[in-house]
Amino acid sequence: MSTPTRDRRYAGFLGAFLLVALLLAGGVSYFASSSPDGLDAVTQSGCEAVETEAGEQLQGECIAQNAGEHATAGSPLADYTVGGDDALTGVAGVIGVLSTLAVTGGLFWLLRRRSGP
């Protein structure tokens, strides 16, 4: 059986958790590195990126020359931005946090232990 004090503390904890998660996703994401991650760096080893009229091209011998666009490249949140706009990285982080919390909250609600006959 829950008490009003316990319910308020639980709601306060959830509110504080959500606030911290949104602040981290919305603020800290602007400080994230824009350079390639470890896997990208390894696959580009042996190549040099050269800017051409058609865009960035790799010259040399590396695994990344055989890579193509990923399946979700045209999606609204591709590359951790909203619509490809690097200025909206924090917005993409907030959307990611909210959608993750919605999905996990829904799963917890569906799988919760129910009391009764």
C-alpha positions, 0 to 999 in steps of 0.5 A, spaced: 500 500 500 502 506 498 502 512 502 501 520 500 508 521 502 511 515 499 508 517 492 510 524 492 517 522 494 517 517 488 514 523 483 520 527 485 525 522 484 522 521 477 521 528 476 529 530 478 531 524 473 527 526 467 530 533 468 537 531 469 536 526 463 533 532 459 539 537 461 544 532 459 541 530 452 540 537 451 546 541 453 552 536 453 550 533 446 553 540 443 560 539 446 560 532 443 566 531 438 564 531 431 570 527 429 569 520 427 568 515 432 573 509 433 570 505 428 570 510 423 577 512 424 579 505 423 576 504 417 578 510 414 586 508 416 590 509 410 585 514 406 585 521 406 579 525 405 579 530 399 573 535 398 571 535 391 565 538 387 561 532 388 562 532 396 568 529 400 571 523 397 576 518 400 583 517 396 588 511 398 586 504 400 582 503 406 575 499 408 571 505 408 571 506 400 567 500 400 562 503 405 555 506 403 550 510 406 546 507 412 539 505 411 536 510 415 541 516 412 534 520 410 531 519 417 529 525 421 534 524 426 540 521 422 547 523 424 544 525 431 541 531 428 534 534 426 533 534 419 541 534 418 542 541 422 548 540 426 545 546 430 539 542 433 543 536 436 541 538 443 534 537 440 535 530 437 538 528 444 532 531 448 527 527 443 532 521 444 531 521 451 523 522 451 522 516 446 527 512 450 523 513 457 516 513 453 518 506 450 521 503 457 515 506 461 510 503 457 514 496 457 514 497 465 507 498 465 505 492 461 510 488 464 508 490 471 506 485 477 499 486 478 495 484 484 488 481 485 485 474 484 
